Amino acid sequence: MPGRNATIEVGATPAALVGLVRSEWGKAWSVRAPAAGLAGAVLLAVATAFTLANDQVRAVQTGELPVGTLVPVPEVLASSVVFAQLVVVLAALQLVTPEYAGGQIATTFLSHPRRWAVVLTKAAVAGVLGGLTGLLTGPLGVAATELALGDAPRATVPVAEAAVVTAGVFACAAIVAVALGFLTRSGVAALSVAFVLLVLTLAAPAATGQVFPGVAGSALVSGTGDPYARWAALLVLLAWVVASVGAAMVSVERRDA
């Protein structure tokens, strides 16, 4: 089978890999769903942060909280990011699951026989898009929180810090989402698993929940040290990224398109 072997070798060249990156980047912007989803994540995070901060102000005004209660801006931002990252997940899945649903994934794999490279490229594109979204979301979330708090006392966070940690959480969520898309081949199934990993596990017992990305993402943004420091939270998120992408790469090589 010399023809097939030749194709595989061509698919492995640097030029072909660069072409694959360009192709996947172009796909990400060729339809409205991913861009609309990422914009929705920003809006949801900002609206949630404003609402949560406003609830804190009203709680002080109604006597539910003592006057002078300090509002932790990073924790407000963390809570808003938890829900917004699900929209990031949904946007990232648009890079994978529609191709399975429509059968185009077979064409993608024929064009790029190194299937693991397709997984890696889609994950990288999703990570970049998620990271860029986070860079915008963090500062806007802080601004919305500060606006809602008015003159209320608060423990604030530098805008640059908010941008970096939110970008990290969104990038990791997007990459894991792509991996789940390849593993499940279903948008509904992948989103359901992501919801469990990122949201439901927040309610799990501390000893169990802290190994999941939802808890790690919240700890990374809030910076409270609960249940662990930021460096540990980042390690947990990176472990999920490596494990999920690795599993997806093995899966596509062993299963039919």
Number of C-alpha atoms within 10 A of each C-alpha: 5 7 7 10 11 11 15 16 12 16 21 15 11 10 11 15 18 11 14 20 19 14 14 20 19 12 15 22 12 11 12 11 17 24 19 13 20 26 17 16 28 25 16 20 28 24 17 22 30 23 17 19 24 18 14 19 22 14 15 15 12 10 9 11 14 11 14 10 14 14 19 17 22 28 20 22 31 26 18 26 30 22 18 25 31 22 26 31 32 24 28 33 30 23 24 25 23 16 16 17 12 9 12 15 17 14 12 17 16 15 16 21 20 20 22 18 18 22 23 19 20 26 26 19 24 32 25 20 24 28 25 19 22 31 23 17 30 30 22 22 32 25 17 22 28 21 14 19 21 12 9 16 15 17 10 15 17 11 15 12 15 26 23 20 25 33 25 23 28 33 31 28 32 31 31 29 33 32 30 27 27 23 19 17 20 19 21 14 14 23 20 13 16 22 17 14 18 23 20 15 19 20 11 13 9 13 8 11 18 20 17 22 30 29 27 29 29 29 26 28 28 25 20 15 13 16 17 15 15 21 13 15 28 20 13 19 25 17 16 19 22 15 14 19 24 15 15 24 21 14 18 18 13 10 7 7 16
